[in-house]
Structures are given as structure tokens and as C-alpha cells.
Amino acid sequence: MNESELMLKLRNLKVIFPSGQGIIKAVEGINLDIEKGKCVALVGESGCGKSVTSLAIMRLLNSPPAIVKVDELKLDQEELKDYSDGKMQELRGRTLSMIFQDAMTALNPVMTIGKQIDEIYIRHNHLSKKEARAETIRALDLVGVPEAKSRANSFPHQLSGGLRQRVLIAMAFACMPKLIIADEPTTALDVTIQAQVLNVLSDMQKKHQVSLLLITHDLSVVANMADTIYVMYSGKIVEKADKRDLFLSPHHPYTEGLLGSVPKLSDTQHHFVQIPDSVPHPMFKPTGCYFHPRCRYKTKKCEERMPPLVKIDENCEVRCWHPLHIKGGGSQ
């Protein structure tokens, strides 16, 4: 792929947290590409390193305690890894934005939502307070906040969870940045509100051709949004594929397990599939493939050696000694 087509190019990102008990390896050398105007999903269970990856891209991890190493962190061909804190501050909100998973902690509880959005326009677009408020009301209207003019005077606790999440989306799109990172944007919302928020996010992304990195543990969330999916397990990318290919024929047993755990209306067996055990503690990872203690296809080789990330075809990569749905794979 031509580098000019990429909005984000991330190469060999590593994040560790030294502690008194040992080294916590949160992210272990991942690569990530996001094309301009496309939506990429980063999927995995809690504890896999997804949120740490997003914070590393935003350059929001404090060092210490975090130690962050990266070979390339390019946004629209501009290298960010050596940017000063001041330069990153100017970039965030204007060129690179983030939607955090907990709106109540992301929003300032003692400021009205209107003032919080006003600040973005005043700082980055250098508007007057009056001009900024007009833009704020327009932004709230765009994401479907009813009675936007009066709602702008509300404090976060006066809004429902769904409305607070819409406010975060409005803030993220305020300056129409090149890339938006959405970290579990529908956490703690009921299913109906979840669908509404995702529809707003998807519509805004497609309408304005903004690149989007969507982080989630739920593959059903990305079914109608993502163009490409990266599956992350215990700090490593274990599979990358186009959405259609991944849903039709997953190559990694972990991806197969994630897909199997999504309830389907067509399921006639009424059997809930569950991946056994849990993600290993980042300080005490097993030898060999990190997934082998939970994998039904494991062999002695899996227990002894970490498999490399191998290209299966033009659009798919997998980290597994016995990839599924190909000749010689674990499901054959």
C-alpha cells in the first residue's frame, strides 16, 4: 500500500510498565495501518492492551511509569514520535481526537457541556465566545442532541448516558480532525442506545470522510462499521483481515472464539460458546503462544514457541502455528 494512502502508520509499538514485582508487558511490538477515510477496528477482551495502544497513539501515557518505544508513529505522513508535549497539545482536538469510554470521567463535572465544547473552538479555531457557542449548538445538532441550545447549558450529570456519549462525539468531530480514536464508545449503555450512538458515529465518520480507529471487545459492534479488523490478544496482534473475510473464515482460534461468543438469531442449538479461562496477567504470560492455555487446537509446538505474524493472503495476516480454514489448519 502506498504510504500516501495511510492516515496512520504505526510500527513496532511497545509499552511496558516496570513495577516492584516485575515488568508488565502491555503492548509487544504491534503494527497498525489506517487508510484515509476508513474505519479500522481493534478487537480483543479486556486486558489485551487495546486502550494502552490508543493512549500511546495519542501520546497520553505518562513516562514514567510507562516506557513507550515505537519505530514509526506517522499521522498523514507526519512523524509524531518525537513531538514535544506542547506540539502534541496543539495537535489533539484539531488533527487527532479521542472519544473516551466513560463520559462521566471524560467530561468536566463542574462545567456545562456547552462551555467544554466552546473551549475547543476558541483554542483551535480562534473564535470569539459568541461564534464558538453558535458552532457548539450546530455540533450538538449534528449528533442528534435534542433542544441543543438549552442542552448546552446542562451539566454532564443532568444528561442521560446516551446524550453524554453524543456530546463526546460532538467534541471529537468539532474541528473535523484527520483521525478519531473511539475507545469502547458504548460502554455501560443499553443495547438500544448503543445502536443509536454507533449509528451517529458511523454516519459522522462516513459523511466527513474522517479516519476512525474503533476499539471494542465486541465483534458485533464492528459488523456494520469496520473496513479492516485487527484482533489483539495479550499485547500482540494475532489476526488482521478485511471484515468480510474475518467473519466468514477466521484463521486464529481466538478470533473463532470471539465470533462464537456473539449470540445469533439464527442459532438453533441455543448453546452459548465461551472461551475457557481468561487473558493471562501481563506480568506472567505463558511461554510459546500466549493463547495456547485456552486453545483446543494446541500442540507441543504452541507451548514452546511464539508463532510469527504470517501473511495468509493479500488482506490477511495471522499469528498461529495451526491456522484455521486453510489446508493443514486446526479445523481441518
C-alpha positions in Angstrom: 0.0 0.0 0.0 1.2 3.5 -0.9 2.2 5.4 2.3 0.3 8.5 0.9 -2.9 6.5 1.3 -2.4 6.0 5.0 -3.7 8.3 7.7 -2.0 6.4 10.5 1.1 4.3 10.2 2.2 2.6 13.4 5.3 0.4 13.5 6.7 -1.8 16.3 4.9 -0.1 19.3 6.0 -1.4 22.6 4.6 -0.3 26.0 5.9 -1.7 29.3 5.2 -0.7 33.0 8.1 -1.6 35.4 6.9 -2.5 38.9 8.3 -3.8 42.1 7.0 -7.3 41.3 8.3 -7.4 37.7 7.8 -6.0 34.2 4.2 -5.6 32.8 4.3 -6.0 29.1 1.2 -4.2 28.0 1.9 -3.9 24.2 4.5 -6.1 22.4 5.6 -4.7 19.1 2.4 -4.1 17.1 1.9 -2.6 13.7 -1.3 -0.8 12.6 -2.4 0.9 9.4 -5.4 3.1 8.9 -6.3 4.2 5.4 -7.7 7.7 4.8 -11.5 7.9 5.3 -11.6 4.2 6.5 -12.7 2.6 9.8 -10.4 0.1 11.4 -11.4 -1.9 14.5 -9.1 -3.1 17.2 -10.8 -6.0 18.9 -10.0 -8.1 22.0 -11.0 -8.9 25.6 -10.3 -6.5 28.5 -6.7 -6.7 29.4 -5.4 -7.3 25.9 -3.7 -3.8 25.6 -6.2 -2.0 23.3 -6.7 1.1 25.4 -3.0 1.3 26.2 -2.4 1.3 22.4 -4.9 4.1 21.9 -3.3 6.2 24.6 0.2 5.6 23.2 -1.0 6.8 19.7 -2.4 10.0 21.4 0.8 10.3 23.4 -1.2 10.5 26.6 0.8 7.9 28.6 2.9 9.4 31.4 6.6 8.3 31.3 7.3 7.2 34.0 5.6 4.9 34.8 5.1 3.8 31.2 8.1 3.2 28.9 7.0 3.6 25.3 9.1 2.6 22.3 7.9 3.0 18.7 9.8 2.9 15.4 7.2 4.9 13.4 4.1 6.9 14.5 3.0 8.8 11.4 -0.2 10.7 11.0 -0.8 11.6 7.4 3.0 11.1 6.7 3.9 13.4 9.6 6.1 11.7 12.3 4.8 12.3 15.8 7.0 10.1 18.0 9.4 13.0 18.8 6.9 15.7 19.1 7.1 17.8 22.3 4.2 17.9 24.7 3.3 21.4 23.6 3.2 20.4 19.9 1.0 17.3 20.7 -1.3 19.6 22.7 -1.9 21.7 19.6 -2.5 18.6 17.6 -5.0 16.9 19.9 -8.6 18.1 19.2 -7.6 19.8 16.0 -6.0 16.9 13.9 -6.2 13.9 16.2 -9.2 13.3 18.6 -10.4 10.7 21.0 -13.7 9.5 22.3 -13.2 8.0 25.7 -15.3 5.1 27.0 -16.6 6.7 30.2 -18.3 10.0 29.5 -18.7 10.9 33.2 -14.9 10.9 33.8 -14.1 12.4 30.3 -16.3 15.4 30.9 -15.6 18.1 33.5 -18.5 17.7 36.1 -18.4 21.4 37.1 -18.6 22.9 33.6 -21.6 22.9 31.3 -21.2 20.8 28.2 -21.6 24.0 26.1 -18.5 25.6 27.7 -16.5 22.5 27.3 -17.2 22.4 23.6 -16.8 26.2 23.3 -13.2 25.8 24.5 -12.3 23.6 21.5 -13.4 26.2 19.0 -11.9 29.1 20.9 -8.5 27.3 21.3 -8.1 25.7 17.9 -10.2 27.9 15.6 -9.6 31.2 17.5 -13.3 32.1 17.5 -15.0 34.6 19.8 -17.2 33.2 22.6 -20.3 34.1 20.7 -19.1 32.4 17.5 -17.9 29.4 19.5 -21.3 28.9 21.1 -23.0 29.0 17.6 -20.6 26.3 16.5 -21.3 24.3 19.7 -25.0 24.3 19.1 -24.5 23.3 15.5 -22.2 20.4 16.6 -24.8 19.2 19.1 -27.5 19.3 16.5 -25.3 17.3 14.1 -25.0 14.4 16.6 -28.8 14.4 17.4 -28.9 16.1 20.8 -32.5 17.4 21.1 -33.0 21.1 22.1 -29.3 21.7 21.6 -29.4 25.4 22.5 -30.8 24.7 26.0 -28.9 21.4 26.5 -25.7 23.3 26.0 -26.3 24.9 29.4 -26.6 21.5 31.1 -24.0 19.9 33.3 -22.9 16.3 32.5 -24.9 14.8 35.4 -28.1 16.3 34.0 -27.8 14.3 30.8 -28.5 10.6 30.1 -25.7 8.2 29.3 -26.6 8.2 25.6 -26.7 12.0 25.4 -23.3 12.3 27.2 -21.8 9.9 24.7 -23.2 12.1 21.9 -21.6 15.1 23.5 -18.2 13.3 23.4 -18.8 12.5 19.7 -19.6 16.2 19.0 -16.4 17.2 20.8 -14.3 14.7 18.8 -15.7 15.9 15.5 -15.7 19.7 16.4 -12.6 20.6 14.4 -13.1 17.8 11.8 -9.8 16.1 12.7 -8.0 13.7 10.3 -8.2 10.7 12.8 -10.6 9.9 15.6 -10.0 7.1 18.1 -13.1 5.7 19.8 -12.3 3.7 22.8 -15.3 1.5 23.7 -17.7 4.3 22.9 -20.8 2.4 24.0 -19.6 1.1 27.4 -22.4 0.9 30.0 -25.2 1.8 27.5 -28.2 -0.4 26.9 -28.5 -2.1 23.6 -30.9 0.4 22.0 -28.9 3.5 23.0 -25.7 1.6 21.9 -27.1 1.2 18.4 -28.1 4.9 18.2 -24.7 6.1 19.3 -22.9 3.8 16.9 -25.2 4.9 14.1 -24.3 8.6 14.9 -20.6 7.8 15.0 -20.7 5.8 11.7 -22.8 8.5 9.9 -20.4 11.3 11.0 -17.4 9.3 10.0 -18.7 8.5 6.5 -20.2 11.9 5.9 -17.0 13.8 6.7 -14.6 11.0 5.5 -12.7 11.0 8.8 -10.4 8.1 9.6 -11.6 6.1 12.6 -10.0 3.6 15.0 -12.8 1.8 16.8 -11.7 -0.1 19.9 -14.0 -2.7 21.3 -14.3 -6.2 22.8 -17.5 -7.0 20.9 -17.2 -8.1 17.3 -20.9 -7.5 16.8 -20.3 -3.8 17.4 -18.0 -3.5 14.4 -20.0 -5.7 12.0 -21.5 -2.7 10.1 -18.8 -0.2 10.6 -15.2 -1.5 10.2 -13.4 -2.0 6.9 -10.5 -3.8 8.4 -10.2 -5.6 11.8 -7.2 -6.2 13.9 -7.6 -8.9 16.7 -5.4 -8.3 19.7 -4.5 -10.8 22.4 -2.2 -10.3 25.4 -0.4 -7.3 23.8 0.1 -8.8 20.3 -1.8 -8.7 17.1 -3.0 -12.3 16.4 -5.0 -11.7 13.2 -5.6 -8.9 10.7 -8.2 -9.2 7.9 -10.9 -7.5 5.9 -14.2 -7.5 7.8 -16.0 -9.8 5.4 -13.1 -12.4 5.3 -12.8 -12.4 9.1 -16.4 -13.0 9.7 -16.7 -15.7 7.0 -13.5 -17.6 7.8 -11.5 -16.6 10.9 -7.9 -18.0 10.8 -7.0 -17.7 14.5 -8.7 -19.9 17.2 -9.1 -16.7 19.4 -11.0 -14.9 16.6 -13.1 -18.1 16.2 -13.9 -18.0 19.9 -14.8 -14.3 19.8 -17.1 -14.8 16.9 -18.6 -17.9 18.5 -19.5 -16.0 21.7 -21.7 -13.5 19.8 -25.4 -14.5 20.1 -27.1 -15.1 16.8 -30.8 -15.1 15.9 -30.1 -18.0 13.5 -28.7 -20.2 16.3 -30.9 -23.3 16.6 -28.7 -25.1 19.2 -29.3 -22.4 21.9 -25.8 -23.1 23.1 -23.6 -20.2 24.4 -20.0 -20.6 23.3 -17.4 -19.5 25.8 -13.6 -19.2 25.6 -12.3 -21.0 28.7 -10.3 -19.2 31.4 -9.2 -15.6 30.9 -6.5 -13.4 29.4 -3.1 -14.0 31.2 -1.8 -11.4 33.6 0.6 -9.2 31.6 3.4 -9.9 34.1 3.0 -13.6 34.0 2.5 -14.6 30.4 2.9 -18.3 29.3 5.7 -19.5 27.2 5.1 -20.1 23.5 1.8 -18.8 22.0 0.1 -16.7 24.7 -3.3 -18.2 23.7 -2.3 -21.9 24.0 -3.6 -22.5 27.6 -7.1 -21.6 26.2 -6.8 -23.2 22.8 -8.4 -26.5 21.8 -6.1 -26.9 18.8 -2.8 -26.5 20.7 0.2 -28.8 20.2 3.6 -29.1 21.9 5.0 -26.6 19.4 2.4 -24.0 20.6 3.5 -24.4 24.2 7.2 -23.9 23.3 7.5 -21.2 20.6 5.7 -18.0 19.8 4.4 -18.1 16.2 5.3 -15.1 13.9 2.6 -13.0 12.3 2.4 -14.6 8.8 0.7 -13.3 5.7 -2.0 -15.8 4.6 -3.1 -13.8 1.5 -3.1 -10.2 0.3 -5.6 -9.0 3.0 -5.0 -11.4 5.9 -2.2 -12.0 8.5 -2.4 -14.5 11.3 -0.1 -15.4 14.3 -0.7 -19.2 14.7 1.1 -22.5 14.1 -2.1 -24.1 13.1 -4.3 -21.5 11.4 -7.9 -22.5 10.8 -9.8 -22.9 7.5 -6.7 -23.5 5.4 -5.0 -26.7 4.4 -3.3 -28.2 7.5 -5.2 -25.8 9.8 -6.6 -26.8 13.2 -10.1 -27.1 12.0 -9.3 -29.4 9.1 
